[in-house]
Amino acid sequence: MEKAKQQSSHKAPGPKGLAALGLVAAFKKNAAETMLALQRRHGDMVQFSFAGRFNSLIAHPDMIQEVLIDKAALFEKGKVYRAYEPLIGQGLLTSDGAVWEKTRRIATPSFKGPRLRAFTRIAARASQAAAAQWAREAKGGWLDLAVVPEMNRLTFEIIATALFSENLSQETARLFHALDGANKEGTARIRSAVKPPFGWPTPANRRYRSAVAVLDEVVAVMIERRLHAATSPEGPPDDYFTALVAAMTAGEIDRKMVRDQVLTFLFAGHETTSNGLSWALYLLAGHPQVADKAAREVAQTLRARPPEQDDLAKLPYLRAIFEESMRLYPPIYALQRRALADVQVGGFAVPAGTGVTISPYVTHRHPAFWDDPAGFNPERFLGAAAQSRPRLAYLPFGAGPRTCIGANFAMAEAVVLLVAVLQRFKLARWDDQPVATRPLISLGPAGPLPVRLLPR
């Protein structure tokens, strides 16, 4: 297995001169492809100045382990999500230190065991209903699916229903539209060279504050409703929202922290899974033999019934398809850290204050660890092949203490949605032109995904 080479030099290579000056424009055009090009040209540790700050791009699994696990205490969360702080506040995505540790402890029980089983049932019901609706819309024998909007709508419905343990169609619609509006404004702020303070009355800031005000209002109503449910004879539902409100009642956290965790859960819990599913459907539509093999596995395992949590382990090929999709198109395409002290990584010096980027998009396409790295091959994740590479050559959910808490939810949601699609449809593409990536807060497509559903 290839190890990261220990260098005697203290400074890692990187772009100089005009190449360095062009990085701002290159990152704005496509950050994922720019990072891939930097690694291909300069190696597994690349140091460069970006927007006046020192940065290091790290691509080798050994170095990634140093940053995310072995020396995790010497790094803090990067500031890329600062543009979203008015939206998600000090949620799990943005917080550090004692605040993060407390909220992670409160959240952890809600993402495993009985609550994971309940989530899988919610996701299966919603996915089956969506597939039935697409079948009704398949007039003329097919449906050209609006993949990204449909996945956005469906994953938000699932995550909101799981959070509140009921389908609140009116509140969910308000949350979805307000969150979408705030997300767009936050993304535009990240991409903009000019970032006026949030307090300034610019049109963009006013739109952002208006969307956040709607979210605050809806969440406040939901908190009051859950407090009332806690005093009723039947009691509140057993879900993450109840755990948060109980922690607030016990004085562990305040009302704002409940609000921040709820909006973080909704924000992070649907966009990444939505993009992951969108790419998976696109890949299946372009590889009919893979789709047919997966459909046979689904039929043999489930017949025509929806899956339960225990069924997911019996669908290894379908799971491998989604894992391979996340290898090629990881929704979380970059992890940001900042060095709190001078530290050595892979033998290179990383001075205090340096921004450190770990890009799953780059590492997942590293030719030292992946044969035919640009090819789609789910078999990589089955049998001996899955055991033959370094663990951190694949990290779609991050690694170390800050591994995505919703990883099991995302995998379950993806598999049950793909089951619902394959039980009812064959897939094809209505256009063979490749679709470029559009890396924003997560890795989405730059244009429509040409997925056609053909009822079986």
Secondary structure, DSSP 4 states (H G I P E B T S, - for coil): -PPPPPPSSSS-----HHHHHTHHHHHHHHHHHHHHHHHHHH-SEEEEEETTEEEEEE--HHHHHIIIIITGGGEEE-SGGGGGHHHHTTSTTT--HHHHHHHHHHHGGGGSTHHHHHHHHHHHHHHHHHHHHHHHH-GGG-EEE-HHHHHHHHHHHHHHHHHHTS--HHHHHHHHHHHHHHHHHHHHHHH-S----TTS--HHHHHHHHHHHHHHHHHHHHHHHHHHHHTSTT---SSHHHHHHHHHHTTSS-HHHHHHHHHHHHHHHHHHHHHHHHHHHHHHHH-HHHHHHHHHHHHHHHTTSPP-GGGGGG-HHHHHHHHHHHHHS-SS--EEEEESS-EEETTEEE-TT-EEEE-HHHHTT-TTT-SSTTS--GGGGSGGGGGSS-GGG--TT--GGG--TTHHHHHHHHHHHHHHHHHHEEEEES--S---EEESSSEEESS---EEEEE-
